[in-house]
Amino acid sequence: MAIDIMIADDHSMIRQGLKQLLELEKEFRVVAEASDGVECLEKLDKIVPDILLLDINMPRMNGLEVLKKLKEDNREIHILVLTVHNEVEYLLKVIDIGVHGYLLKDADFQELKKAIHCIVNGEDYIQPNLIPLLNAKIVERNTDTVMIESLTKRELEVLKLLAHGMYNKEIAQKLTISERTVKNHVSSIFKKIEVMDRTQAAVFAIKNNLIMI
């Protein structure tokens, strides 16, 4: 029985090329295409493919927004993100949302076939050369989590205000504490998150979504 596939990509040549390649194999059947995120969701309201090949960069609604919407609606669908983005940050975002397939567009067709079969069968598939980068990033993120959890509630407040560019005197006025107390908190924060100055502390806070910029 053929695997029903939907392709969502804003480049028509990529959609057509993928369709032709996939349909050379009797095991695959392309049942729908979408050129943007909104059209993708509209078509998924009408059909349920075995797998969705989803690009990230699309107009009106990008691939990450599509993933979040499907997650919010509790739509269970096998998804393989097929993208040019080899930055591990994108891969982490996809994993955090709950998708278990990530493949770069420069992968060969045999790898695409393998990825499709793995995901349809309920397994994860991440392009092998991205896994070491992902593992290193996860270790780094886990280390940051431990550091954040080591901060007291007051230290977190001070760190967030510091990251917004406030000086010790301003933080003291904001929190109604002494400037000396703020200085002690800042010193403790630097030690716990292993930074040397206020700029590095601000970068740490931004990177870990402690403040919105």
Phi, psi and chi 1 to 4 in degrees:
 res  aa     phi    psi   chi1   chi2   chi3   chi4
   1 MET       -  133.2 -170.2  172.2 -179.7      -
   2 ALA   -70.4  148.8      -      -      -      -
   3 ILE   -87.6  121.5  -65.5  173.1      -      -
   4 ASP   -81.6  127.0  -71.8  -16.6      -      -
   5 ILE  -123.1  139.5  -61.5  171.0      -      -
   6 MET  -115.7  139.5  177.8  175.6  171.7      -
   7 ILE  -115.9  124.1  -56.6  169.3      -      -
   8 ALA  -119.2  108.6      -      -      -      -
   9 ASP  -157.0  139.9 -166.2  -64.9      -      -
  10 ASP   -80.9   -6.4   61.4  -32.1      -      -
  11 HIS   -99.2  114.7  -68.4   94.8      -      -
  12 SER   -63.2  -34.5   60.3      -      -      -
  13 MET   -65.6  -36.5  -72.2 -177.3   64.5      -
  14 ILE   -67.9  -44.0  -70.0  178.0      -      -
  15 ARG   -59.9  -47.6  -66.2 -163.0  -50.1  -86.6
  16 GLN   -64.2  -42.1  -68.5  167.0   14.9      -
  17 GLY   -63.7  -44.0      -      -      -      -
  18 LEU   -62.5  -43.3  -83.0  172.5      -      -
  19 LYS   -60.9  -45.5 -178.3  176.8 -179.7 -179.9
  20 GLN   -63.1  -43.7  -70.1  174.4    3.5      -
  21 LEU   -63.2  -47.1  -82.1  172.0      -      -
  22 LEU   -64.6  -40.5  -70.3  164.9      -      -
  23 GLU   -81.1   -2.3  -68.3 -168.7  -24.9      -
  24 LEU   -70.8  -20.4  -73.6  173.9      -      -
  25 GLU   -99.3  128.0  -51.6  -77.3  -28.4      -
  26 LYS   -65.3  -18.8  -67.7 -178.2  179.5  179.1
  27 GLU   -79.0  -10.5   60.0 -173.9  -35.1      -
  28 PHE  -118.1  146.8  -59.4  130.7      -      -
  29 ARG  -143.4  120.5  177.9  172.8   58.6 -164.4
  30 VAL   -84.6  115.2  176.5      -      -      -
  31 VAL  -102.6  -13.6  -65.2      -      -      -
  32 ALA  -163.2  155.8      -      -      -      -
  33 GLU  -135.8  153.9  -61.8  176.2   39.5      -
  34 ALA  -144.0  142.4      -      -      -      -
  35 SER  -101.3   -4.4   60.2      -      -      -
  36 ASP  -157.4  172.2   61.1   61.1      -      -
  37 GLY   -65.7  -37.5      -      -      -      -
  38 VAL   -65.1  -46.3  173.0      -      -      -
  39 GLU   -62.9  -36.6 -176.8 -178.0   11.3      -
  40 CYS   -59.1  -49.0  176.0      -      -      -
  41 LEU   -65.6  -37.8  -69.1  174.2      -      -
  42 GLU   -62.0  -41.8  -71.7  173.6  -12.5      -
  43 LYS   -72.6  -32.1  -68.6 -164.2  172.9 -179.0
  44 LEU   -71.0  -14.8  -73.0  174.1      -      -
  45 ASP   -74.8  -18.7  -76.0  -23.6      -      -
  46 LYS  -107.5  -28.3  -60.1  173.5 -176.7  175.9
  47 ILE  -131.4  159.3   63.3  167.0      -      -
  48 VAL  -128.2   92.2 -177.2      -      -      -
  49 PRO   -72.0  163.5   28.5  -35.5      -      -
  50 ASP   -70.7  -29.4  -65.1  -49.6      -      -
  51 ILE  -154.7  144.5 -172.3  168.1      -      -
  52 LEU  -110.3  124.1  167.7   64.6      -      -
  53 LEU   -92.6  112.6  -54.8 -173.0      -      -
  54 LEU  -119.8  125.2  180.0   67.0      -      -
  55 ASP   -82.2  158.3 -172.8   22.5      -      -
  56 ILE   -89.6  -48.8  -71.2  179.1      -      -
  57 ASN   -83.8   99.8  -67.8  -22.5      -      -
  58 MET  -139.6  151.5  -66.0 -170.6  -64.7      -
  59 PRO   -74.7  168.0   25.4  -33.1      -      -
  60 ARG    65.1  -52.6  -65.2 -152.1  -74.4  172.4
  61 MET  -150.0  121.7 -179.0 -179.1  -76.9      -
  62 ASN   -80.8  175.6   64.7   40.5      -      -
  63 GLY   -62.3  -37.8      -      -      -      -
  64 LEU   -64.9  -37.6  -67.6  175.7      -      -
  65 GLU   -67.7  -36.8  -68.6  169.6  -33.6      -
  66 VAL   -62.5  -45.8  169.5      -      -      -
  67 LEU   -59.6  -45.0  -67.5  173.7      -      -
  68 LYS   -63.0  -40.6  -71.0  175.0 -176.5  175.3
  69 LYS   -64.8  -43.6  177.8   61.7  176.0  171.8
  70 LEU   -63.2  -37.8  -68.1  172.1      -      -
  71 LYS   -66.2  -45.1  179.2   87.9  169.7 -179.8
  72 GLU   -60.6  -36.3  -72.3  169.7    4.3      -
  73 ASP   -85.6    4.2  -66.6  -15.6      -      -
  74 ASN    54.9   38.2  -67.2  -44.0      -      -
  75 ARG   -84.1  118.6  -63.1  -77.6  -62.9  -83.4
  76 GLU   -92.7  108.1  -67.7 -167.8    7.6      -
  77 ILE  -145.1  138.5  177.4  170.7      -      -
  78 HIS   -73.1  128.7  -63.4  -61.2      -      -
  79 ILE  -131.5  131.7  -60.2  171.8      -      -
  80 LEU  -115.1  113.8  171.5   60.6      -      -
  81 VAL   -75.5  122.7  171.0      -      -      -
  82 LEU  -119.3  109.2 -165.9   57.8      -      -
  83 THR  -145.9  167.2  179.5      -      -      -
  84 VAL   -90.5  -10.8  -63.1      -      -      -
  85 HIS   -77.7  112.0  -69.6  -67.6      -      -
  86 ASN  -100.8    8.2   60.5    0.9      -      -
  87 GLU   -73.5  131.9  -61.2   92.6  -18.7      -
  88 VAL   -64.4  -23.7   71.3      -      -      -
  89 GLU   -60.6  -40.4  -73.7   75.5   12.7      -
  90 TYR   -65.0  -42.0  -79.1   97.2      -      -
  91 LEU   -61.5  -42.4  177.0   52.0      -      -
  92 LEU   -62.1  -41.4  -82.9  169.8      -      -
  93 LYS   -60.7  -43.5  -73.1  178.2 -177.9  177.3
  94 VAL   -63.9  -43.9  165.4      -      -      -
  95 ILE   -64.9  -41.0  -69.3  173.0      -      -
  96 ASP   -60.8  -36.9  -75.2  -17.5      -      -
  97 ILE   -69.6  -31.1  -67.3  170.0      -      -
  98 GLY   120.3   11.5      -      -      -      -
  99 VAL   -90.8  143.3  174.6      -      -      -
 100 HIS  -118.0   21.3  -58.4  -67.1      -      -
 101 GLY  -135.8  127.7      -      -      -      -
 102 TYR  -146.3  120.3 -162.2   94.4      -      -
 103 LEU  -140.8  139.3 -169.9   67.7      -      -
 104 LEU   -83.0  151.2  -60.4 -179.0      -      -
 105 LYS   -69.4  -13.6  -72.2 -177.6  176.8  178.4
 106 ASP   -88.9    4.8   61.6    2.5      -      -
 107 ALA   -68.3  153.8      -      -      -      -
 108 ASP   -82.3  167.0   61.7   39.5      -      -
 109 PHE   -64.2  -35.4 -175.3   58.6      -      -
 110 GLN   -62.9  -36.0  -68.5  -55.7  -46.9      -
 111 GLU   -70.7  -36.8 -171.6  166.2   11.9      -
 112 LEU   -61.1  -44.8  173.8   60.6      -      -
 113 LYS   -59.5  -44.3  -73.4  173.5   59.6  177.7
 114 LYS   -62.0  -43.4 -178.8  178.9  179.3 -179.2
 115 ALA   -62.4  -44.5      -      -      -      -
 116 ILE   -59.2  -48.0  -70.0  171.7      -      -
 117 HIS   -63.3  -42.3  -78.4  -68.2      -      -
 118 CYS   -59.6  -48.2  -76.9      -      -      -
 119 ILE   -70.2  -41.5  -65.5  166.0      -      -
 120 VAL   -61.0  -31.4  167.2      -      -      -
 121 ASN   -86.8    9.2  -70.3  -34.6      -      -
 122 GLY    85.5   13.0      -      -      -      -
 123 GLU  -101.7  162.9  -58.7  173.6   19.9      -
 124 ASP   -83.8  150.8  -64.1   -9.5      -      -
 125 TYR  -144.8  115.7 -168.9   90.3      -      -
 126 ILE  -122.9  133.9  -63.7  170.9      -      -
 127 GLN   -50.4  124.3 -171.2  158.1  -42.5      -
 128 PRO   -51.9  -39.7  -29.5   36.8      -      -
 129 ASN   -71.2  -10.4   64.4  -50.8      -      -
 130 LEU   -90.4  -16.8  -64.5  177.0      -      -
 131 ILE   -62.8  -43.9  -67.4  175.1      -      -
 132 PRO   -60.1  -39.1  -24.7   35.4      -      -
 133 LEU   -63.8  -41.5  -60.6  175.0      -      -
 134 LEU   -64.5  -45.6  175.8   63.8      -      -
 135 ASN   -61.0  -41.5  -70.7  -19.3      -      -
 136 ALA   -64.2  -39.5      -      -      -      -
 137 LYS   -68.8  -39.5 -161.0   69.7  176.6  178.7
 138 ILE   -64.5  -41.5  -72.1  173.8      -      -
 139 VAL   -60.8  -44.3  168.4      -      -      -
 140 GLU   -61.7  -43.7  177.2 -173.6  -36.5      -
 141 ARG   -67.0  -38.9 -171.4  163.3   67.7  169.4
 142 ASN   -64.8  -37.8  -72.2  -16.4      -      -
 143 THR   -63.2  -42.8  -60.0      -      -      -
 144 ASP   -61.6  -38.4  -76.1   -5.1      -      -
 145 THR   -62.3  -43.1  -60.8      -      -      -
 146 VAL   -61.0  -41.6  171.0      -      -      -
 147 MET   -63.4  -45.1  -70.6  178.6  177.0      -
 148 ILE   -61.1  -42.7  -68.0  167.7      -      -
 149 GLU   -67.7  -19.4  -70.4  175.8  -11.0      -
 150 SER   -78.9  -15.6   73.3      -      -      -
 151 LEU   -78.6  142.2  -61.6  173.3      -      -
 152 THR   -75.5  167.1   65.7      -      -      -
 153 LYS   -57.0  -42.9 -176.9  178.3  178.1 -179.1
 154 ARG   -66.3  -40.9  179.5   63.1   86.7 -172.0
 155 GLU   -63.3  -36.6  -73.6  170.6  -15.2      -
 156 LEU   -63.2  -42.0  -89.2  173.5      -      -
 157 GLU   -60.7  -45.4  -69.0  174.5  -28.3      -
 158 VAL   -64.1  -43.2  171.0      -      -      -
 159 LEU   -60.3  -43.8  174.9   57.8      -      -
 160 LYS   -63.7  -41.9  -69.0  173.7 -176.6  177.9
 161 LEU   -68.8  -39.1  -65.1  175.4      -      -
 162 LEU   -60.4  -43.1  179.8  156.2      -      -
 163 ALA   -65.8  -24.8      -      -      -      -
 164 HIS   -81.4    1.6  -82.5  -63.5      -      -
 165 GLY    94.5   10.0      -      -      -      -
 166 MET   -76.9  143.6  -73.5 -170.9  178.3      -
 167 TYR   -84.6  167.7  -64.7  107.1      -      -
 168 ASN   -55.8  -42.1  -72.8   -1.1      -      -
 169 LYS   -62.8  -40.8 -175.5  175.4 -179.3  178.8
 170 GLU   -68.1  -40.0  -64.6  171.8  -53.3      -
 171 ILE   -63.9  -41.4  -65.5  172.4      -      -
 172 ALA   -60.4  -44.1      -      -      -      -
 173 GLN   -65.7  -40.3  -68.2  171.9  -14.9      -
 174 LYS   -64.5  -41.4  177.4   76.6  173.9  178.1
 175 LEU   -96.1   -1.2  -61.5  178.7      -      -
 176 THR    55.9   51.5  -39.2      -      -      -
 177 ILE  -133.7  171.5   55.7  179.4      -      -
 178 SER   -78.1  155.5   72.4      -      -      -
 179 GLU   -64.1  -33.8 -165.6  170.8  -18.4      -
 180 ARG   -63.5  -40.8 -177.6 -178.1  179.7   82.9
 181 THR   -62.9  -41.2  -59.8      -      -      -
 182 VAL   -60.6  -45.0  173.2      -      -      -
 183 LYS   -58.8  -40.9 -174.5  177.3  179.5  180.0
 184 ASN   -65.7  -40.8  -70.4  -22.6      -      -
 185 HIS   -62.7  -44.4  -76.9  -43.6      -      -
 186 VAL   -61.2  -43.3  170.4      -      -      -
 187 SER   -60.8  -42.6  177.9      -      -      -
 188 SER   -65.7  -40.8  175.7      -      -      -
 189 ILE   -61.0  -47.8  -70.3  165.9      -      -
 190 PHE   -55.8  -42.5  -74.5    3.7      -      -
 191 LYS   -66.4  -43.6  -70.9  178.3 -177.5  177.1
 192 LYS   -70.4  -35.9  -72.2 -177.7  178.1 -179.2
 193 ILE  -100.6    5.9   65.9  174.1      -      -
 194 GLU    57.9   53.7  -61.4  178.7    3.0      -
 195 VAL  -123.9  166.0  -60.3      -      -      -
 196 MET  -105.5  -22.8  -60.7  -64.1  -67.0      -
 197 ASP  -151.1 -179.7   54.9   38.9      -      -
 198 ARG   -68.0  -34.9  -59.2  172.6   81.8   90.0
 199 THR   -63.7  -46.2  -60.3      -      -      -
 200 GLN   -63.3  -37.6  -69.3  178.1   -1.9      -
 201 ALA   -64.7  -40.4      -      -      -      -
 202 ALA   -64.7  -42.1      -      -      -      -
 203 VAL   -61.0  -42.7  169.7      -      -      -
 204 PHE   -58.7  -45.4  178.2   91.0      -      -
 205 ALA   -64.8  -41.3      -      -      -      -
 206 ILE   -67.7  -46.1  -66.0  167.0      -      -
 207 LYS   -60.4  -33.5 -174.8  178.8   73.3  170.6
 208 ASN   -98.6   17.5  -72.2  -75.9      -      -
 209 ASN    57.6   32.5  -60.4  -47.3      -      -
 210 LEU   -78.6  -24.2  -63.9  178.9      -      -
 211 ILE  -134.4  157.4   66.6  167.3      -      -
 212 MET  -102.3  135.8  -60.2  -62.4  -66.9      -
 213 ILE  -120.3      -   57.5  170.9      -      -
